Amino acid sequence: MESVGERQENSGVKNSWDQFTENIEPQIEELAKLAERMGRSKKLAKQAGLLNLTELRKQVEELLGENAQALSLGAEIAKSLEAFQLGRYETDSVAWSAVFIRECQKGGHAVDGEFPSFRVFPLEVKVDFAHDLVLINNRTVRALDPKAAALQVLGQIDKLYRERFNANQFLKALVRAYHIVLHEWQAEHPNQALIRALPLKQIYEVMTIRTGPGGYSLSQFAFDLYRVRLQTLHYGGYHLVLGEGRRAADAVTIPVPGGTKTAFGSLELVPEGETADESQ
């Protein structure tokens, strides 16, 4: 049976997963068995109902012994876990990357980048050993096992692709949200010259009013923009022009297969027949 980290074959070099698998995991398995044996409340209640004193005495004595053993083992495991930290060995990042990349490829998805930052289209993945977590599109995942992290990534990608997508409905919602943001800007800046390149993140926020941010994530929005760009950026007599974002915090990053990505910061509706410059 492979270790949690599945170290590079025949390397002979220890990593943190070897340490966990060899020294801590067997103790946790033993504690789990003790906990399972101790979970006998129904059996005890049954013997009490029968007033089976012989069996009750036997079971209570066994329970006391198992409880003492569990407390001792639990204290030892707690001490080991307190001292355990991924990234202690130089080989940790190599071992983690090898398994994560292999599992994603087995699921049919290429991986770009290198530890600690990866891109599995259309998701960004960052491993943070210092804080015992993995970030998938800035969503915290408490699964440091590379196989488990890969399963999380593949599951999220599958969910993105399974989301029903209608390009015309998306464009309609995008144009409607654009006009709402434009109207709000005009109301707040009545004496300023009209601008038409509006912040893309503000438009996204308007689109989440009905569902809430949790109901329509920024990653889903970026993925929908990617899909609609493959089909058309024309709707209702307008050509939709995406402007590149100058500040990462204000931009919506749209990934592209192969590892590249573009950060867009604004959206402009240009009437058909005009260019973006003419509409200013």
Backbone bond lengths (Angstrom), bond angles and torsions (degrees), N, CA, C in turn:
res aa  C-N    CA-C-N  psi(-1)  N-CA   C-N-CA  omega(-1)  CA-C   N-CA-C  phi
1 M - - - 1.468 - - 1.524 109.59 -
2 E 1.373 116.87 132.10 1.459 120.74 -176.81 1.514 110.66 -71.99
3 S 1.317 115.57 156.51 1.450 119.87 173.93 1.520 109.37 -72.83
4 V 1.348 116.60 168.55 1.460 120.92 -178.39 1.520 110.95 -56.68
5 G 1.305 117.11 -42.99 1.461 120.23 -177.59 1.500 113.95 -86.61
6 E 1.328 118.30 -10.22 1.466 122.60 -178.01 1.529 110.55 48.13
7 R 1.322 116.49 68.98 1.455 120.37 -176.43 1.522 110.74 -58.88
8 Q 1.315 114.45 158.41 1.457 119.73 -177.98 1.533 110.08 -55.15
9 E 1.320 114.90 134.09 1.444 120.47 -174.76 1.530 111.31 -60.00
10 N 1.332 113.94 135.22 1.456 122.34 175.36 1.527 114.14 61.27
11 S 1.340 117.40 15.54 1.456 118.18 -179.21 1.520 111.23 -73.52
12 G 1.341 116.20 -33.10 1.447 119.41 -179.08 1.517 113.54 71.58
13 V 1.330 117.40 6.19 1.455 121.56 -177.65 1.519 109.23 -102.26
14 K 1.309 115.88 131.60 1.459 120.45 179.98 1.523 110.67 -72.40
15 N 1.326 116.09 151.69 1.451 120.81 169.71 1.524 107.62 -139.45
16 S 1.309 116.61 177.96 1.460 120.27 -175.69 1.520 112.43 -62.74
17 W 1.335 117.22 -31.01 1.462 119.25 -179.78 1.533 111.00 -68.21
18 D 1.346 116.48 -35.40 1.472 119.51 175.01 1.526 109.66 -60.86
19 Q 1.337 114.41 -44.42 1.462 119.17 -179.35 1.523 110.64 -61.22
20 F 1.319 116.63 -43.86 1.462 121.05 -179.96 1.524 110.53 -66.13
21 T 1.333 115.87 -47.52 1.462 121.02 -175.87 1.528 112.51 -65.37
22 E 1.316 115.78 -38.91 1.459 119.84 -175.70 1.530 113.03 -83.21
23 N 1.338 116.74 -34.28 1.460 119.26 -170.97 1.524 115.33 -108.32
24 I 1.309 117.27 -31.68 1.466 119.97 -173.63 1.524 112.64 -107.25
25 E 1.316 116.94 -44.52 1.467 120.14 -175.90 1.530 113.54 -58.39
26 P 1.350 119.55 -42.18 1.479 118.17 177.78 1.530 112.58 -60.49
27 Q 1.331 117.03 -35.92 1.461 120.30 178.02 1.526 111.15 -67.24
28 I 1.330 116.05 -38.79 1.460 119.72 178.89 1.522 110.38 -66.44
29 E 1.329 116.37 -39.25 1.465 119.79 177.56 1.524 110.98 -62.67
30 E 1.337 116.91 -40.51 1.457 121.19 178.22 1.527 111.25 -65.87
31 L 1.343 116.36 -40.01 1.461 120.43 177.91 1.534 110.48 -64.95
32 A 1.329 116.08 -37.50 1.465 120.04 178.29 1.529 110.70 -63.41
33 K 1.336 116.00 -39.21 1.467 119.90 178.77 1.533 110.38 -65.94
34 L 1.336 115.90 -41.97 1.461 119.91 177.92 1.529 110.64 -61.62
35 A 1.330 115.69 -43.99 1.462 120.20 -179.67 1.524 111.04 -62.22
36 E 1.346 115.36 -37.68 1.465 119.06 179.07 1.530 110.75 -66.50
37 R 1.349 116.21 -41.66 1.459 119.19 179.29 1.523 111.65 -67.64
38 M 1.317 115.86 -31.37 1.464 120.30 -179.04 1.529 112.21 -76.71
39 G 1.328 117.03 -17.06 1.458 119.69 -179.37 1.516 111.72 -82.68
40 R 1.325 115.81 62.80 1.460 120.39 -174.43 1.527 111.47 -118.07
41 S 1.319 117.21 34.80 1.468 120.00 -175.90 1.532 111.81 -61.93
42 K 1.340 116.96 -37.78 1.468 119.59 -179.62 1.523 111.26 -66.80
43 K 1.354 114.88 -38.90 1.460 119.00 -179.07 1.529 110.54 -68.00
44 L 1.331 115.77 -40.38 1.457 120.13 177.32 1.527 110.81 -63.96
45 A 1.344 116.09 -43.77 1.462 120.55 -179.22 1.526 110.90 -62.48
46 K 1.342 115.51 -36.34 1.459 119.26 -179.98 1.538 110.56 -65.58
47 Q 1.345 115.88 -44.26 1.460 119.38 -179.87 1.534 111.12 -66.95
48 A 1.334 115.82 -34.34 1.468 119.39 177.12 1.520 110.19 -66.14
49 G 1.330 116.11 -38.78 1.468 120.33 178.82 1.512 112.20 -64.79
50 L 1.341 115.06 -31.46 1.471 119.77 178.37 1.525 112.17 -85.84
51 L 1.324 115.00 -8.90 1.466 121.17 -173.85 1.532 110.41 56.58
52 N 1.350 113.40 42.25 1.463 120.84 179.29 1.525 107.50 -85.86
53 L 1.321 116.55 84.43 1.455 121.56 -172.84 1.521 112.82 -63.77
54 T 1.310 117.21 -38.23 1.464 120.86 -179.31 1.525 110.69 -60.03
55 E 1.323 115.68 -49.84 1.469 120.17 -179.20 1.521 111.13 -68.98
56 L 1.315 117.56 -37.59 1.464 120.28 178.86 1.523 111.36 -61.42
57 R 1.326 117.06 -46.76 1.464 120.33 178.94 1.531 110.85 -59.04
58 K 1.318 115.22 -43.61 1.467 120.60 -179.25 1.533 111.08 -62.32
59 Q 1.329 116.09 -47.65 1.455 120.06 -176.27 1.528 112.25 -68.54
60 V 1.312 117.11 -39.15 1.466 120.11 179.20 1.523 110.71 -64.81
61 E 1.335 116.99 -40.87 1.463 120.42 177.61 1.529 110.97 -63.12
62 E 1.338 116.01 -42.97 1.466 119.85 177.80 1.529 110.75 -62.74
63 L 1.327 115.75 -40.77 1.454 120.56 -179.05 1.526 111.71 -63.99
64 L 1.342 115.93 -40.91 1.458 119.78 178.51 1.525 111.23 -63.30
65 G 1.318 116.25 -40.81 1.455 120.11 178.59 1.524 112.22 -66.23
66 E 1.322 116.26 -43.53 1.466 120.81 179.53 1.518 110.74 -66.52
67 N 1.349 116.45 -36.15 1.454 120.11 179.45 1.530 110.83 -64.57
68 A 1.331 116.59 -43.02 1.463 120.61 178.18 1.526 110.50 -63.06
69 Q 1.337 115.94 -41.23 1.456 120.68 179.48 1.528 110.90 -65.59
70 A 1.341 115.80 -41.24 1.458 120.58 -179.66 1.530 111.27 -65.68
71 L 1.331 117.03 -40.59 1.460 120.70 179.09 1.521 111.11 -62.67
72 S 1.307 116.47 -43.42 1.458 121.30 179.69 1.528 110.99 -65.19
73 L 1.335 115.92 -47.44 1.460 120.66 -179.64 1.518 110.88 -65.61
74 G 1.342 116.61 -40.43 1.457 121.03 179.29 1.518 112.02 -61.50
75 A 1.329 116.83 -41.01 1.465 120.75 178.54 1.527 110.63 -64.12
76 E 1.337 116.19 -38.89 1.460 120.73 179.29 1.529 110.88 -66.66
77 I 1.346 116.59 -41.76 1.470 120.57 178.98 1.523 110.58 -66.33
78 A 1.326 116.80 -42.11 1.470 120.48 179.38 1.521 110.95 -58.49
79 K 1.332 116.06 -40.98 1.464 120.89 178.41 1.525 110.76 -64.61
80 S 1.323 116.90 -41.36 1.472 121.00 179.82 1.524 111.10 -66.96
81 L 1.327 116.68 -42.21 1.463 120.67 -179.48 1.529 111.46 -67.08
82 E 1.322 116.09 -34.56 1.468 120.30 178.32 1.523 110.84 -61.59
83 A 1.327 115.40 -36.84 1.469 119.94 -177.83 1.522 112.99 -87.44
84 F 1.329 116.65 -16.20 1.472 119.90 -174.67 1.523 111.04 -76.77
85 Q 1.321 116.72 135.07 1.463 121.61 178.48 1.522 109.17 -148.07
86 L 1.314 115.96 125.48 1.458 119.92 174.39 1.526 109.04 -68.82
87 G 1.301 116.22 148.25 1.454 120.84 -179.43 1.510 113.14 93.88
88 R 1.315 116.67 2.92 1.466 120.15 -179.91 1.525 110.75 -69.27
89 Y 1.325 115.98 -35.02 1.459 120.37 178.56 1.522 110.14 -97.72
90 E 1.324 116.40 147.06 1.466 120.33 179.18 1.525 111.44 -65.42
91 T 1.320 116.32 -23.91 1.465 119.90 -178.18 1.529 113.22 -80.76
92 D 1.332 118.23 -8.11 1.473 120.61 -175.85 1.520 113.10 -58.31
93 S 1.329 116.41 -47.24 1.462 119.34 -176.97 1.524 111.33 -65.96
94 V 1.327 116.78 -36.60 1.473 121.20 179.13 1.527 109.65 -66.64
95 A 1.330 116.04 -45.54 1.464 120.26 -178.77 1.522 110.53 -64.68
96 W 1.333 117.36 -43.65 1.470 121.13 -179.70 1.526 110.41 -62.37
97 S 1.327 115.82 -47.47 1.471 120.68 -177.39 1.521 111.56 -60.82
98 A 1.341 116.91 -43.44 1.462 120.70 -176.32 1.519 111.05 -60.21
99 V 1.331 116.75 -44.14 1.462 119.98 -178.60 1.523 110.70 -71.57
100 F 1.320 117.29 -44.65 1.467 121.23 -178.57 1.528 110.88 -59.74
101 I 1.319 116.43 -47.49 1.471 120.56 -179.25 1.520 110.49 -63.39
102 R 1.341 116.66 -43.86 1.464 119.61 -179.68 1.527 111.85 -61.71
103 E 1.333 116.91 -43.02 1.461 120.22 -178.04 1.523 111.56 -67.41
104 C 1.323 116.90 -38.35 1.472 119.83 177.42 1.523 110.39 -66.30
105 Q 1.337 116.85 -41.51 1.465 120.68 178.72 1.527 111.02 -64.65
106 K 1.334 116.56 -38.06 1.465 120.13 176.48 1.518 110.69 -61.69
107 G 1.339 116.71 -30.50 1.462 121.62 177.90 1.513 113.28 -83.75
108 G 1.354 117.00 2.00 1.457 121.00 175.51 1.519 114.75 91.68
109 H 1.354 117.81 17.65 1.467 120.06 -177.15 1.524 110.22 -127.63
110 A 1.336 115.36 129.68 1.456 121.20 178.00 1.527 109.77 -75.67
111 V 1.328 115.54 153.66 1.466 121.56 179.60 1.521 108.73 -121.35
112 D 1.338 116.39 129.47 1.456 121.84 175.84 1.526 108.82 -112.57
113 G 1.327 115.62 162.04 1.453 119.90 179.27 1.512 111.79 92.62
114 E 1.312 115.51 -176.60 1.465 121.84 178.99 1.523 108.89 -145.13
115 F 1.319 115.36 161.42 1.452 121.39 -176.08 1.537 110.66 -52.72
116 P 1.339 118.76 133.06 1.469 128.06 8.88 1.525 114.91 -98.21
117 S 1.352 117.50 5.91 1.469 119.86 -175.55 1.520 110.47 -114.51
118 F 1.336 115.15 126.32 1.462 121.20 180.00 1.524 109.54 -127.40
119 R 1.316 114.65 159.18 1.462 120.69 174.82 1.523 107.58 -129.18
120 V 1.324 115.70 118.08 1.464 121.44 175.76 1.521 104.21 -118.74
121 F 1.309 116.36 98.03 1.464 121.84 -170.05 1.528 111.86 -46.09
122 P 1.353 118.09 126.68 1.470 126.79 4.01 1.529 113.15 -102.49
123 L 1.308 119.53 28.73 1.461 122.31 -173.64 1.527 112.54 -106.92
124 E 1.333 114.87 150.31 1.453 122.57 173.22 1.539 108.02 -104.11
125 V 1.314 116.58 133.61 1.465 121.28 -177.87 1.527 108.81 -125.71
126 K 1.331 115.87 130.36 1.463 120.54 177.51 1.515 109.18 -130.87
127 V 1.328 116.14 129.10 1.463 122.31 -179.44 1.529 108.52 -97.44
128 D 1.317 115.82 130.38 1.466 121.02 -178.68 1.532 108.86 -126.32
129 F 1.330 115.96 88.58 1.461 120.63 179.76 1.526 111.34 -62.77
130 A 1.333 116.91 -35.10 1.468 120.71 -175.43 1.518 112.40 -61.28
131 H 1.337 115.88 -32.02 1.466 120.03 -178.28 1.530 112.76 -113.34
132 D 1.330 116.58 14.05 1.465 121.99 174.21 1.527 112.59 56.85
133 L 1.328 116.96 48.46 1.457 118.99 -179.42 1.531 111.11 -153.60
134 V 1.330 113.57 165.61 1.459 122.54 172.91 1.526 106.88 -124.37
135 L 1.320 116.31 134.56 1.464 121.04 177.54 1.526 108.75 -103.14
136 I 1.326 116.12 124.44 1.463 121.81 175.56 1.518 106.46 -116.11
137 N 1.352 115.13 107.87 1.468 120.28 -172.95 1.528 110.47 50.99
138 N 1.330 115.93 43.99 1.471 124.30 178.52 1.516 113.64 68.11
139 R 1.332 118.08 9.80 1.461 120.48 173.81 1.521 108.08 -96.24
140 T 1.340 115.59 127.02 1.457 120.89 -175.54 1.523 111.55 -73.65
141 V 1.323 115.65 129.23 1.465 122.28 176.17 1.521 107.77 -122.93
142 R 1.320 116.66 121.65 1.463 120.90 179.90 1.523 109.79 -92.07
143 A 1.305 115.63 62.38 1.472 121.39 177.87 1.518 106.82 -141.37
144 L 1.324 116.45 96.47 1.456 120.73 -175.44 1.523 113.06 -86.26
145 D 1.323 117.38 -12.68 1.455 119.46 174.81 1.531 108.47 -65.46
146 P 1.325 119.34 127.28 1.467 120.50 -175.72 1.526 113.79 -61.44
147 K 1.352 116.24 -32.44 1.465 118.55 176.34 1.528 110.25 -66.19
148 A 1.332 115.89 -44.24 1.463 120.11 -179.81 1.521 110.85 -64.88
149 A 1.337 117.32 -39.76 1.462 120.91 178.73 1.531 110.55 -64.57
150 A 1.334 116.46 -40.86 1.468 120.20 178.32 1.524 110.95 -63.49
151 L 1.331 117.16 -39.87 1.466 120.43 177.39 1.527 111.24 -62.09
152 Q 1.338 116.37 -39.37 1.464 120.73 177.31 1.523 110.27 -62.21
153 V 1.329 116.47 -45.01 1.469 121.19 -179.82 1.529 110.66 -63.19
154 L 1.326 116.79 -48.45 1.463 120.60 -179.16 1.526 111.01 -62.23
155 G 1.341 116.65 -37.06 1.457 120.31 178.28 1.514 111.90 -65.09
156 Q 1.342 116.52 -41.08 1.462 119.67 179.88 1.530 111.59 -68.84
157 I 1.335 116.57 -38.13 1.467 119.92 177.21 1.525 110.02 -63.89
158 D 1.322 115.82 -43.83 1.466 120.19 178.68 1.527 110.88 -59.52
159 K 1.328 115.72 -40.37 1.468 119.70 179.07 1.520 111.24 -64.67
160 L 1.345 116.42 -40.46 1.465 119.82 178.71 1.525 111.05 -61.53
161 Y 1.325 116.59 -43.51 1.461 119.70 -178.03 1.527 112.23 -73.13
162 R 1.338 116.62 -26.15 1.463 119.28 -179.75 1.525 112.75 -81.17
163 E 1.342 116.61 -16.82 1.454 119.15 178.46 1.537 109.04 -60.04
164 R 1.322 115.53 131.26 1.457 119.20 179.09 1.524 109.16 -63.66
165 F 1.330 115.84 133.80 1.464 119.44 -176.95 1.516 110.14 -133.47
166 N 1.322 115.07 123.35 1.456 122.56 175.40 1.518 106.74 -122.34
167 A 1.335 116.18 112.40 1.467 120.40 -174.27 1.520 112.06 -58.29
168 N 1.336 117.04 -42.44 1.469 119.79 -178.57 1.523 111.67 -65.02
169 Q 1.341 117.08 -41.04 1.456 120.03 178.50 1.526 111.01 -65.55
170 F 1.332 116.24 -39.65 1.461 119.49 179.11 1.523 110.03 -64.98
171 L 1.342 117.41 -45.45 1.458 120.59 179.58 1.530 111.41 -63.23
172 K 1.321 116.35 -38.85 1.469 120.79 177.88 1.523 110.23 -60.70
173 A 1.342 116.64 -46.19 1.464 120.75 179.51 1.522 111.06 -65.90
174 L 1.328 116.41 -37.09 1.462 121.23 179.91 1.526 110.80 -65.25
175 V 1.328 116.62 -45.17 1.474 121.34 179.49 1.520 110.54 -65.52
176 R 1.338 116.89 -41.49 1.469 120.22 178.98 1.526 110.24 -61.76
177 A 1.330 116.81 -45.59 1.462 120.63 179.89 1.528 111.02 -64.25
178 Y 1.321 116.46 -37.32 1.469 121.00 177.37 1.521 110.58 -58.33
179 H 1.330 117.00 -46.98 1.467 120.76 -178.19 1.529 111.69 -66.29
180 I 1.332 116.55 -33.36 1.469 119.57 177.03 1.525 110.06 -65.34
181 V 1.328 116.69 -45.41 1.462 120.84 179.10 1.527 110.31 -64.66
182 L 1.332 116.62 -40.73 1.464 120.90 178.73 1.528 110.87 -61.79
183 H 1.333 117.05 -43.51 1.469 121.56 179.05 1.529 110.33 -62.53
184 E 1.332 117.14 -42.76 1.462 120.84 179.41 1.530 110.67 -64.24
185 W 1.321 116.48 -39.69 1.468 119.84 179.93 1.519 110.19 -65.03
186 Q 1.333 117.02 -43.00 1.467 120.35 179.64 1.525 111.14 -62.40
187 A 1.333 116.63 -38.91 1.463 120.38 179.63 1.526 111.41 -66.65
188 E 1.317 117.18 -34.38 1.463 121.16 -178.24 1.524 112.99 -84.08
189 H 1.342 117.48 -19.88 1.467 121.37 -178.02 1.534 109.80 -130.95
190 P 1.327 118.34 63.54 1.475 121.23 -174.17 1.525 114.38 -64.58
191 N 1.321 117.06 -23.65 1.472 119.50 -175.07 1.522 112.95 -103.64
192 Q 1.314 116.48 6.91 1.464 119.27 -179.64 1.521 111.39 -102.74
193 A 1.315 114.48 153.98 1.463 119.65 177.86 1.524 109.38 -62.87
194 L 1.312 116.21 142.51 1.458 121.95 -176.16 1.530 110.91 -65.48
195 I 1.317 116.51 133.02 1.458 120.59 172.33 1.530 108.04 -109.39
196 R 1.309 115.88 151.96 1.473 119.30 -178.19 1.517 112.71 -120.48
197 A 1.318 117.11 -16.37 1.466 120.21 176.35 1.528 107.28 -88.57
198 L 1.330 116.43 101.28 1.456 121.78 -172.75 1.526 111.52 -102.94
199 P 1.345 117.62 151.48 1.473 121.13 -178.18 1.531 111.99 -58.73
200 L 1.302 115.07 124.97 1.464 120.84 -176.43 1.527 111.66 -65.57
201 K 1.330 117.01 -35.11 1.466 119.32 -179.88 1.528 111.38 -67.81
202 Q 1.327 117.94 -32.75 1.465 119.77 176.39 1.524 110.36 -67.13
203 I 1.323 116.17 -37.74 1.457 120.43 177.73 1.524 110.03 -64.91
204 Y 1.337 116.25 -41.57 1.472 120.68 176.35 1.525 110.57 -60.05
205 E 1.334 116.90 -43.87 1.465 120.80 -179.03 1.517 111.51 -60.70
206 V 1.339 117.71 -37.23 1.469 120.77 176.59 1.524 110.01 -65.31
207 M 1.318 116.64 -37.67 1.467 120.78 -179.41 1.527 112.17 -69.07
208 T 1.339 117.55 -17.81 1.469 120.10 -179.99 1.525 112.45 -94.53
209 I 1.329 117.98 1.13 1.470 120.17 -175.52 1.522 111.13 -58.47
210 R 1.318 116.98 -41.17 1.467 119.79 -178.00 1.524 112.41 -75.93
211 T 1.306 116.13 -41.62 1.465 119.24 -174.92 1.518 112.75 -92.47
212 G 1.346 116.98 -23.45 1.454 120.33 -172.20 1.518 108.58 84.49
213 P 1.354 118.00 152.04 1.471 121.03 -178.29 1.518 113.36 -54.66
214 G 1.339 117.44 -35.26 1.456 120.08 -179.41 1.517 112.54 -70.41
215 G 1.344 116.60 -23.52 1.452 120.27 -179.13 1.516 113.17 -83.35
216 Y 1.333 117.18 -22.26 1.464 121.24 178.93 1.515 106.69 -142.42
217 S 1.325 115.66 94.96 1.456 121.05 -172.68 1.523 111.77 -72.97
218 L 1.332 114.99 159.82 1.460 120.18 177.69 1.527 110.66 -64.28
219 S 1.337 117.30 -33.93 1.466 120.12 178.10 1.525 110.95 -66.67
220 Q 1.352 116.80 -37.00 1.463 119.96 177.07 1.528 110.16 -67.21
221 F 1.343 116.03 -40.54 1.468 121.03 177.70 1.531 110.15 -60.96
222 A 1.345 116.70 -46.10 1.461 120.74 179.06 1.525 111.06 -62.25
223 F 1.326 116.28 -40.20 1.463 120.53 179.26 1.524 110.92 -66.88
224 D 1.339 117.16 -38.11 1.464 120.59 177.05 1.528 110.75 -65.53
225 L 1.340 116.92 -38.55 1.471 119.65 175.45 1.522 110.84 -62.65
226 Y 1.327 115.92 -40.83 1.468 119.96 176.88 1.523 110.43 -59.78
227 R 1.333 116.84 -45.21 1.465 119.87 -177.27 1.520 111.89 -68.98
228 V 1.331 117.00 -39.13 1.457 118.48 -177.84 1.528 111.04 -72.04
229 R 1.342 116.79 -28.59 1.472 119.64 177.59 1.523 111.01 -67.69
230 L 1.329 116.57 -25.01 1.465 119.42 177.62 1.522 111.57 -72.72
231 Q 1.343 116.76 -20.53 1.461 120.95 -175.15 1.531 111.43 -104.90
232 T 1.313 116.68 -62.16 1.462 119.76 -177.94 1.504 110.05 -165.55
233 L 1.327 115.82 150.76 1.458 120.98 172.00 1.524 109.06 -123.59
234 H 1.338 114.18 38.40 1.468 121.35 176.68 1.518 108.43 -121.61
235 Y 1.331 115.60 135.26 1.460 118.82 177.43 1.525 110.16 -161.84
236 G 1.335 115.52 134.30 1.461 121.60 173.06 1.510 114.57 57.78
237 G 1.347 117.51 34.31 1.458 120.47 179.26 1.524 113.73 85.25
238 Y 1.331 116.52 7.39 1.459 120.95 179.86 1.518 110.97 -118.57
239 H 1.317 113.72 150.86 1.461 120.82 167.37 1.521 106.57 -104.74
240 L 1.321 117.30 126.36 1.459 121.46 -176.82 1.528 109.38 -90.73
241 V 1.323 115.66 119.43 1.460 121.65 -177.06 1.524 109.26 -110.95
242 L 1.311 116.02 120.00 1.462 121.94 177.54 1.517 109.11 -93.62
243 G 1.340 115.96 128.25 1.457 120.68 179.18 1.507 111.07 -101.58
244 E 1.315 116.77 142.21 1.461 120.64 -178.01 1.525 111.01 -66.52
245 G 1.335 115.13 141.95 1.460 120.48 -179.63 1.513 111.19 -84.82
246 R 1.322 115.61 134.41 1.461 120.21 -179.87 1.525 111.73 -89.06
247 R 1.314 116.14 -27.97 1.464 120.87 178.60 1.514 109.20 -115.92
248 A 1.322 116.26 128.80 1.474 120.60 -176.41 1.522 111.61 -59.06
249 A 1.346 116.55 -35.83 1.466 120.19 -176.86 1.525 112.16 -66.11
250 D 1.330 116.95 -25.52 1.466 121.00 -177.31 1.521 112.71 -100.65
251 A 1.316 116.85 -0.48 1.463 120.09 -172.79 1.528 112.07 -101.74
252 V 1.321 114.23 156.84 1.457 122.13 172.18 1.523 106.38 -108.39
253 T 1.323 116.16 117.53 1.458 120.44 -175.89 1.517 110.21 -87.64
254 I 1.322 115.00 120.51 1.465 120.80 179.73 1.517 108.64 -105.82
255 P 1.326 117.68 111.10 1.459 120.76 -178.45 1.519 111.81 -76.44
256 V 1.300 114.26 156.15 1.463 121.55 178.25 1.520 107.45 -131.58
257 P 1.342 118.17 137.87 1.466 119.39 179.02 1.517 111.36 -53.84
258 G 1.321 116.57 141.26 1.450 120.94 -178.99 1.505 112.82 105.34
259 G 1.344 116.12 -5.42 1.457 118.40 173.52 1.504 115.42 105.95
260 T 1.341 118.51 -12.02 1.455 119.47 179.78 1.521 110.14 -86.92
261 K 1.307 115.84 165.32 1.460 120.66 177.87 1.521 108.22 -157.44
262 T 1.325 115.89 155.63 1.450 121.78 178.87 1.519 108.98 -126.75
263 A 1.317 115.97 134.91 1.459 121.08 178.86 1.530 108.74 -100.31
264 F 1.328 115.95 116.15 1.461 120.97 178.44 1.520 109.85 -105.33
265 G 1.328 115.21 138.38 1.461 119.77 -178.10 1.505 114.51 -113.83
266 S 1.339 117.24 -16.17 1.465 118.80 -175.08 1.524 111.78 -145.06
267 L 1.322 113.76 161.76 1.464 121.55 174.43 1.521 107.87 -130.92
268 E 1.317 115.72 134.69 1.461 121.52 177.10 1.526 109.34 -127.91
269 L 1.331 116.63 134.78 1.460 121.37 174.75 1.512 108.58 -97.32
270 V 1.317 115.54 115.77 1.463 121.36 -178.90 1.524 108.62 -109.30
271 P 1.349 118.30 121.92 1.457 119.54 178.10 1.518 111.63 -55.83
272 E 1.327 115.67 140.79 1.466 119.86 179.44 1.523 110.29 -54.18
273 G 1.331 115.89 135.26 1.463 120.56 -179.96 1.518 113.22 98.57
274 E 1.340 116.60 -15.79 1.453 121.17 177.39 1.525 109.40 -105.96
275 T 1.319 114.94 165.07 1.452 120.40 172.36 1.513 108.57 -106.50
276 A 1.302 115.81 168.05 1.464 120.03 -179.01 1.526 110.69 -60.18
277 D 1.340 117.67 -37.40 1.466 120.70 -179.81 1.514 111.32 -66.80
278 E 1.323 117.44 -39.50 1.467 121.56 -178.80 1.513 112.84 -67.47
279 S 1.336 117.54 -25.07 1.461 121.18 -176.02 1.531 112.25 -82.23
280 Q 1.332 117.62 -9.40 1.469 119.42 -177.73 1.525 110.60 -69.34
